[in-house]
Amino acid sequence: MKVLFVVHAPAAELAGGEIKLASVRYRAAMPVAELRRMGIQADLLSTEQIAAPGFALDADVVVLAQPKESIFAEGAPLGGLLKFIQGVKAAGKTLVVDVCDLKLGEPYCAYIASLHGAGVADACRRFYPALLRMADAVVTPTAALGGRLRSYLPELRNTAIVADPIEVPLGAAAFAPDIGRPLRLLWFGFYGMHAAPVSAFCRDELPALATELAPARPVRFTVMAGPEAEAPVLALGAAAKPAIIWFQAWSVPALAHALQNCDAVVLPLDYRTDSAVGKSNNRALQALYAGRPVFAHPIDSYRELAAYCSISEDLGGAIRAALADPAGCLAHTKAGQDYVARHYSIQAIAQAWAEVIRR
């Protein structure tokens, strides 16, 4: 049996190994590498490669990562993808669609219309439900996302959950911020999607926390993201005073280093929105495995980690409580580290993919 993972990412990026999108790393590149180690024939290609003239499909199972909405503004790639999907079905191959974001429903379409215009939103409205109906199986990283998909498409029956794996090294658990040095808080991720909740945290919660802890314990909040986020992140400094805002460029090695040089990870989220239901808990998993406490707004996938993280609408209050009981915070973090190691290693995730592929 041979499986082909198809992702909406530049072919050169896949070949070079420096894959920017976490979803491509977690949902395809890392599983493909581990499946190969397990003795399963697995390949990873981009949508541009499978749409190229002369491409011949020799896989038994195709795992198609749900393409980004930008494909509807790119013309030729969409046509090539549609032709490929039709070929997969005509050849009697198994089509698995991997969904890691909620791209159904009018709240999503309204958001896309605001970004790309009504034409792209209408294409999304028609394409994504049709794609899921064509799939022989639909995979999601969380049960909450699978449930929400079925709320829009009740006819979906063959669904499976395959979580995101951890990719950072195991770190020694630590939470002992000393009086006299900064309390080092870290956020990381794709900033554009999370700009609003990060900005709200800097404006509404961070100043009060920093004022309360100053001057004995200054607060430094580092935002790690792509270079396009540097200017808007640094602009948050005025609203966050007396807290200090730092920007750091993201990369996988830089993230591993940043996790070892922070006291805690803070993850503000748009937790009241429709799309938040489907968000993965992968950033909390990375932080816990690195041994750092996590303070996050409540979304469904984070509730699984409530015994190990501080999941609260009041992030500032949760941080204050942890500072008042650092030993308890550290104990929860260590227990979370063990939990993540058992359930989210790439070996465990690849085994889950193998079960889906062999169905």
C-alpha positions as CSV (number, residue, x, y, z in Angstrom):
1,M,0.0,0.0,0.0
2,K,1.2,3.5,-0.9
3,V,-0.1,6.8,0.5
4,L,0.3,10.2,-0.9
5,F,-0.1,13.4,1.2
6,V,-0.9,16.4,-0.8
7,V,-0.5,19.9,0.7
8,H,-1.1,23.5,-0.5
9,A,2.4,24.7,0.0
10,P,5.3,25.7,-2.4
11,A,7.1,22.7,-3.8
12,A,10.5,24.4,-3.2
13,E,9.5,24.8,0.5
14,L,8.8,21.1,0.8
15,A,12.1,20.2,-0.9
16,G,14.1,22.5,1.2
17,G,12.7,21.3,4.5
18,E,12.0,24.7,5.9
19,I,8.2,24.5,6.0
20,K,6.6,27.6,7.3
21,L,3.0,26.4,8.0
22,A,2.6,24.4,11.2
23,S,-0.3,22.6,9.6
24,V,1.9,21.3,6.8
25,R,4.6,20.1,9.2
26,Y,2.2,18.6,11.8
27,R,-0.4,17.1,9.4
28,A,1.9,15.9,6.6
29,A,5.7,16.3,6.6
30,M,6.2,14.8,10.1
31,P,3.7,11.9,9.6
32,V,5.2,11.0,6.2
33,A,8.7,10.8,7.6
34,E,7.5,8.6,10.5
35,L,5.3,6.4,8.3
36,R,8.4,5.7,6.2
37,R,10.3,4.6,9.3
38,M,7.4,2.3,10.0
39,G,7.8,0.6,6.6
40,I,4.8,2.3,4.9
41,Q,5.3,3.8,1.5
42,A,4.5,7.5,1.9
43,D,5.2,10.5,-0.2
44,L,4.6,14.3,0.2
45,L,3.8,16.5,-2.8
46,S,2.3,20.0,-3.3
47,T,-0.8,20.8,-5.2
48,E,1.3,22.4,-7.9
49,Q,3.2,19.1,-8.4
50,I,0.2,16.9,-8.7
51,A,-1.3,19.4,-11.2
52,A,1.7,19.4,-13.4
53,P,1.4,17.9,-16.9
54,G,2.4,14.3,-17.0
55,F,1.8,13.6,-13.3
56,A,0.8,9.9,-12.8
57,L,-0.9,8.8,-9.6
58,D,0.5,5.6,-8.2
59,A,-0.8,5.8,-4.7
60,D,-3.6,3.7,-3.2
61,V,-4.6,6.4,-0.7
62,V,-4.5,10.1,-1.1
63,V,-4.6,12.3,2.0
64,L,-5.5,15.8,0.8
65,A,-4.9,18.6,3.2
66,Q,-7.9,20.9,3.0
67,P,-6.5,23.7,0.7
68,K,-6.3,27.3,1.8
69,E,-8.9,29.7,0.5
70,S,-6.2,31.5,-1.4
71,I,-6.4,28.8,-4.0
72,F,-9.6,30.3,-5.3
73,A,-7.8,33.5,-6.3
74,E,-5.0,31.6,-8.0
75,G,-6.8,30.3,-11.0
76,A,-4.7,27.5,-12.5
77,P,-3.8,25.7,-9.2
78,L,-7.5,25.3,-8.5
79,G,-8.2,23.8,-11.9
80,G,-5.3,21.4,-11.5
81,L,-6.5,20.3,-8.1
82,L,-10.1,19.7,-9.3
83,K,-8.8,17.5,-12.1
84,F,-6.6,15.6,-9.7
85,I,-9.5,14.9,-7.3
86,Q,-11.7,13.7,-10.2
87,G,-8.8,11.4,-11.2
88,V,-8.5,10.0,-7.8
89,K,-12.2,9.2,-7.6
90,A,-12.4,7.8,-11.2
91,A,-9.5,5.5,-10.5
92,G,-11.2,4.1,-7.4
93,K,-8.5,5.3,-5.0
94,T,-9.2,6.2,-1.4
95,L,-9.6,10.0,-0.8
96,V,-9.0,11.2,2.7
97,V,-9.5,14.9,3.4
98,D,-7.6,16.3,6.4
99,V,-9.4,19.3,7.9
100,C,-7.5,21.4,10.4
101,D,-9.6,24.6,10.2
102,L,-13.3,25.2,10.1
103,K,-14.0,26.4,6.6
104,L,-17.8,25.8,6.6
105,G,-20.6,28.1,7.6
106,E,-21.6,31.7,7.1
107,P,-19.3,33.2,9.8
108,Y,-16.3,31.7,7.9
109,C,-17.7,32.9,4.6
110,A,-18.2,36.4,5.9
111,Y,-14.7,36.5,7.2
112,I,-13.3,35.4,3.8
113,A,-15.5,38.0,2.0
114,S,-13.9,40.7,4.2
115,L,-10.4,39.5,3.2
116,H,-10.8,38.4,-0.4
117,G,-14.1,39.6,-1.6
118,A,-17.6,38.0,-2.2
119,G,-16.4,35.9,-5.2
120,V,-13.8,34.0,-3.2
121,A,-16.3,33.6,-0.3
122,D,-18.8,32.1,-2.7
123,A,-16.3,29.7,-4.1
124,C,-15.5,28.5,-0.6
125,R,-19.2,28.2,0.2
126,R,-19.5,25.7,-2.7
127,F,-16.2,24.0,-2.8
128,Y,-15.5,22.9,0.8
129,P,-18.8,21.1,1.4
130,A,-18.5,19.4,-2.0
131,L,-15.0,18.2,-1.2
132,L,-16.0,16.7,2.2
133,R,-18.9,14.9,0.6
134,M,-16.6,13.3,-2.0
135,A,-14.1,12.1,0.7
136,D,-14.0,8.4,1.7
137,A,-12.9,9.6,5.1
138,V,-12.5,13.0,6.9
139,V,-9.8,13.5,9.5
140,T,-9.6,16.3,12.0
141,P,-7.1,17.1,14.8
142,T,-9.8,17.5,17.5
143,A,-13.1,16.0,18.3
144,A,-14.6,19.5,18.6
145,L,-13.8,20.2,14.9
146,G,-15.2,16.9,13.8
147,G,-18.4,17.6,15.7
148,R,-18.7,21.1,14.2
149,L,-18.2,19.7,10.7
150,R,-21.1,17.3,11.2
151,S,-23.3,20.1,12.5
152,Y,-23.0,21.6,9.1
153,L,-22.9,18.4,7.1
154,P,-24.9,15.7,9.1
155,E,-24.3,13.2,6.3
156,L,-20.6,12.9,7.2
157,R,-20.1,9.5,8.8
158,N,-16.6,8.3,8.2
159,T,-14.6,10.7,10.4
160,A,-11.5,10.1,12.5
161,I,-9.4,12.1,14.9
162,V,-5.6,12.4,14.3
163,A,-4.0,14.9,16.6
164,D,-1.0,17.2,15.9
165,P,2.4,15.9,17.1
166,I,5.0,17.6,19.2
167,E,8.0,18.9,17.3
168,V,10.1,20.7,20.0
169,P,12.7,18.8,22.2
170,L,11.8,17.6,25.6
171,G,12.8,20.2,28.2
172,A,13.2,20.3,31.9
173,A,10.0,21.6,33.6
174,A,10.6,24.9,35.3
175,F,8.6,27.7,36.9
176,A,10.5,29.8,39.3
177,P,10.5,33.4,38.3
178,D,12.8,35.2,40.6
179,I,12.2,38.6,42.3
180,G,14.4,41.1,40.7
181,R,14.4,39.8,37.1
182,P,11.6,40.0,34.5
183,L,8.7,37.6,34.3
184,R,9.3,36.3,30.8
185,L,6.0,35.5,29.0
186,L,6.0,34.1,25.5
187,W,3.4,33.9,22.7
188,F,4.2,32.2,19.3
189,G,2.2,31.5,16.2
190,F,0.8,33.0,13.0
191,Y,0.2,36.5,14.1
192,G,-2.3,37.6,11.5
193,M,-4.9,35.1,12.6
194,H,-4.4,36.0,16.3
195,A,-3.7,39.7,16.1
196,A,-7.0,40.7,17.8
197,P,-6.7,38.5,20.9
198,V,-3.0,39.3,21.4
199,S,-3.7,43.0,21.1
200,A,-6.6,42.7,23.5
201,F,-4.4,40.9,26.1
202,C,-1.7,43.6,25.8
203,R,-4.2,46.4,26.2
204,D,-6.7,44.9,28.7
205,E,-4.8,42.5,30.9
206,L,-1.0,42.9,30.7
207,P,-0.8,46.5,32.0
208,A,-2.6,45.7,35.3
209,L,-0.4,42.6,35.8
210,A,2.8,44.5,35.1
211,T,1.7,47.4,37.4
212,E,1.0,45.0,40.2
213,L,4.3,43.2,39.9
214,A,6.5,46.3,39.4
215,P,9.1,47.3,40.2
216,A,10.4,44.1,41.9
217,R,9.4,41.9,39.0
218,P,9.2,43.6,35.6
219,V,7.0,41.8,33.0
220,R,8.3,41.1,29.5
221,F,6.0,39.7,26.8
222,T,7.7,38.3,23.7
223,V,5.7,37.7,20.6
224,M,7.3,35.2,18.2
225,A,5.9,35.3,14.6
226,G,6.8,36.0,11.0
227,P,8.7,39.1,10.1
228,E,5.6,40.8,8.8
229,A,4.3,41.0,12.4
230,E,7.3,42.9,13.8
231,A,5.9,46.5,13.3
232,P,2.4,45.8,14.6
233,V,3.7,43.8,17.6
234,L,6.2,46.6,18.6
235,A,3.3,49.1,18.3
236,L,1.6,47.3,21.1
237,G,4.2,48.5,23.5
238,A,2.5,51.8,24.2
239,A,-0.8,50.2,25.2
240,A,1.0,47.5,27.3
241,K,3.0,49.8,29.6
242,P,4.6,49.2,32.1
243,A,5.0,45.8,30.5
244,I,7.8,45.5,27.9
245,I,6.9,44.1,24.5
246,W,9.5,42.2,22.5
247,F,9.4,40.8,19.0
248,Q,11.3,37.7,17.9
249,A,11.3,36.1,14.4
250,W,9.9,32.6,14.3
251,S,11.7,29.4,13.2
252,V,11.5,25.9,14.6
253,P,15.0,26.1,16.2
254,A,14.3,29.6,17.5
255,L,11.0,28.4,19.1
256,A,12.8,25.6,20.9
257,H,15.3,28.1,22.2
258,A,12.6,30.6,23.2
259,L,10.7,28.0,25.1
260,Q,13.7,27.2,27.2
261,N,14.3,30.9,27.9
262,C,10.8,31.9,29.1
263,D,8.9,31.4,32.3
264,A,5.5,30.7,30.8
265,V,3.5,30.7,27.5
266,V,0.4,32.8,27.2
267,L,-2.1,32.0,24.5
268,P,-4.9,34.6,24.1
269,L,-7.6,33.3,21.7
270,D,-10.8,34.4,20.0
271,Y,-12.5,31.8,22.1
272,R,-16.0,33.2,21.6
273,T,-15.9,32.9,17.8
274,D,-17.3,30.1,15.7
275,S,-13.9,29.2,14.2
276,A,-12.3,28.8,17.7
277,V,-14.3,25.6,18.1
278,G,-12.0,23.8,15.6
279,K,-8.7,25.1,16.7
280,S,-6.0,22.6,17.6
281,N,-4.2,22.6,21.0
282,N,-0.8,22.2,19.3
283,R,0.8,25.3,20.7
284,A,-0.1,24.3,24.2
285,L,1.3,20.8,23.5
286,Q,4.7,22.2,22.4
287,A,4.9,24.5,25.4
288,L,4.1,21.7,27.9
289,Y,6.5,19.3,26.3
290,A,9.2,21.9,26.6
291,G,8.4,22.1,30.3
292,R,6.7,25.5,30.4
293,P,3.4,26.4,32.1
294,V,0.6,27.4,29.8
295,F,-2.0,30.1,30.4
296,A,-4.7,30.0,27.7
297,H,-8.2,31.2,26.9
298,P,-10.8,28.5,26.9
299,I,-11.5,26.7,23.7
300,D,-12.7,23.1,23.4
301,S,-9.4,21.4,22.5
302,Y,-7.6,23.1,25.4
303,R,-10.1,21.8,27.9
304,E,-8.5,18.4,27.5
305,L,-5.4,19.9,29.1
306,A,-7.2,21.7,31.9
307,A,-5.5,19.5,34.5
308,Y,-2.1,20.6,33.3
309,C,-2.6,24.2,32.1
310,S,-4.4,27.3,33.4
311,I,-7.4,27.6,31.1
312,S,-9.3,30.8,32.0
313,E,-11.0,33.9,30.6
314,D,-8.8,35.8,33.0
315,L,-5.3,35.2,31.9
316,G,-3.8,37.9,34.2
317,G,-5.6,36.4,37.2
318,A,-4.3,32.9,36.3
319,I,-0.8,34.1,36.1
320,R,-1.1,35.8,39.5
321,A,-2.4,32.6,41.0
322,A,0.5,30.6,39.6
323,L,3.0,33.1,41.0
324,A,1.4,32.7,44.4
325,D,1.8,28.9,44.2
326,P,4.8,28.2,41.9
327,A,5.2,24.6,43.3
328,G,1.6,23.7,42.4
329,C,2.1,25.3,38.9
330,L,5.3,23.3,38.4
331,A,3.6,20.1,39.5
332,H,0.8,20.6,37.0
333,T,3.3,21.3,34.2
334,K,5.3,18.2,34.9
335,A,2.2,16.0,34.8
336,G,1.2,17.7,31.5
337,Q,4.6,17.0,30.1
338,D,4.2,13.3,30.8
339,Y,0.7,13.3,29.3
340,V,1.8,15.0,26.1
341,A,4.7,12.5,25.8
342,R,2.4,9.6,26.0
343,H,-0.3,10.8,23.6
344,Y,1.3,13.3,21.2
345,S,4.6,11.8,20.2
346,I,5.2,11.5,16.4
347,Q,5.2,7.8,16.9
348,A,1.7,7.8,18.4
349,I,0.4,10.2,15.7
350,A,1.9,8.2,12.8
351,Q,0.2,5.1,14.2
352,A,-3.1,6.9,14.2
353,W,-2.5,7.9,10.6
354,A,-1.6,4.3,9.7
355,E,-5.0,3.1,11.1
356,V,-6.8,5.6,9.0
357,I,-4.9,4.6,5.9
358,R,-5.5,0.9,6.4
359,R,-9.3,1.2,6.8
